Amino acid sequence: MGGIEFLKGHGTQNDFVLLPDPDGRLELTEANVAALCDRRRGLGADGVLRVVRAEALGVESGGEWFMDYRNADGSIAEMCGNGVRVFARYLVESGLAAEGEFVVGTRAGDRPVLVRPDRSVTVHMGPATITGTSVTVVAGRPFSGVAVDVGNPHLVSVTEDDVAGLDLREQPDFDHDVFPSGVNLEFVNRLGEGALRMRVHERGVGETRACGTGTVAAVAAALHLAGADTGSSTVDIPGGRVEVTVERGSSTLSGPAEIVARGELDAVWWAGLDA
């Protein structure tokens, strides 16, 4: 029995397993994805990106390719900014798309991308919409936050406390009535004009080295708190640095994307995960 092709990649150390499945024949279950993302049982990753034609899934898209994204716990997610960059980089390196501009389909809608020769990728992330306020609690300490929708839900807490000192090993508390499907939690310091530092606890994953939609949410929230709705900022995360621009009704995220490995999953191991 032949193996199942995979690739491993990351965007600012937010890492993913890519599964090329152009015709949509691969069955992804929560058990398969969770095992694959486990850093002891499987390859280890923050999520899985299935590379599939939109037509094969019956999805309406202006692009040929759809990013079927799953969180590390196997749950389905709408969007992942770092994932789109890695996905786009793979399409170019594998000859499935030409370098330059093209469209990637996601559950949050089409995302135009620009893939550059220097291996950086810019993603048009759509609107970053302020939806209200809420509170999260980390180790018994409450942090007020701005709720932001970037195709998926975020709660951004801009704080004077050094975010490097927060203990994000456990799931912070949040208001499940406000976020019934869970929420990505960003903790942000202002570093100066047009510069932020961020840590993030992602739903279905835990703390990650980066979160693309989270960096967009962080910039949108920081602008909102400053009385603005447009602007640009660098965002430093543990995995590196990205650049974000927020405009009225749109936003962009620019940063690196790397493919680091290719191989085959053992088909017997894969088939036995649901046994």
TASUL-V327594 format. One record per backbone hydrogen bond with DSSP energy under -0.5 kcal/mol. NH is the residue of the N-H (numbers start at 1). CO is the residue of the C=O. Records with the same first field share a line. If there is no record, write none. Layout:
NH->CO ; CO
//
This chain:
4->265
5->3
6->263
7->18
8->261
9->16
10->258
11->14
14->11
15->13
16->9
17->47
18->7 ; 16
19->49
20->18
21->51
24->21
28->26
29->27
33->29
34->30
35->31
36->32
37->33
38->34
42->38
43->36
44->36
45->37
46->15
47->15
48->70
49->17
50->48 ; 68
51->19 ; 49
52->50 ; 66
53->22
54->64
56->53
57->53 ; 54
58->54 ; 55
59->54
61->59
65->103
66->52
67->105
68->50 ; 66
69->67
70->48
71->75
72->46
73->204
74->71
77->69
84->80
85->81
86->82
87->83
88->84
89->85
90->86
91->87
92->88
93->89
94->90
95->92
96->91
97->91
100->115
102->113
104->111
105->65
107->78
108->78
109->106
111->104
113->102
114->122
115->100
116->114 ; 120
119->116
121->255
122->114
123->253
124->112
125->123 ; 251
126->251
129->127 ; 149
130->128
131->147
132->147
134->145
136->143
137->173
138->141
139->137
141->138
142->140
143->136
145->134
146->156
147->132
148->154
149->129
150->148 ; 152
154->148
155->184
156->146
157->155 ; 186
158->156
159->157 ; 188
165->162
166->163
168->166
173->137
176->174
178->175
179->175
182->179
184->153
185->201
186->155 ; 184
187->199
188->157
189->197
191->195
192->195
195->192
196->234
197->189
198->236
199->187
200->208
201->185
202->200 ; 206
205->202
206->202
208->200
215->211
216->212
217->213
218->214
219->215
220->216
221->217
222->218
223->219
224->220
225->221
226->222
227->224
228->223
231->246
233->244
234->194
235->242
236->196
237->235 ; 240
239->209
240->237
242->235
243->254
244->233
245->252
246->231
247->250
249->247
250->247
252->245
253->123
254->243
255->121
257->119
258->10
260->8 ; 258
261->8
263->6
265->4
270->266
271->267
272->268
273->269 ; 270
274->271
275->272
//
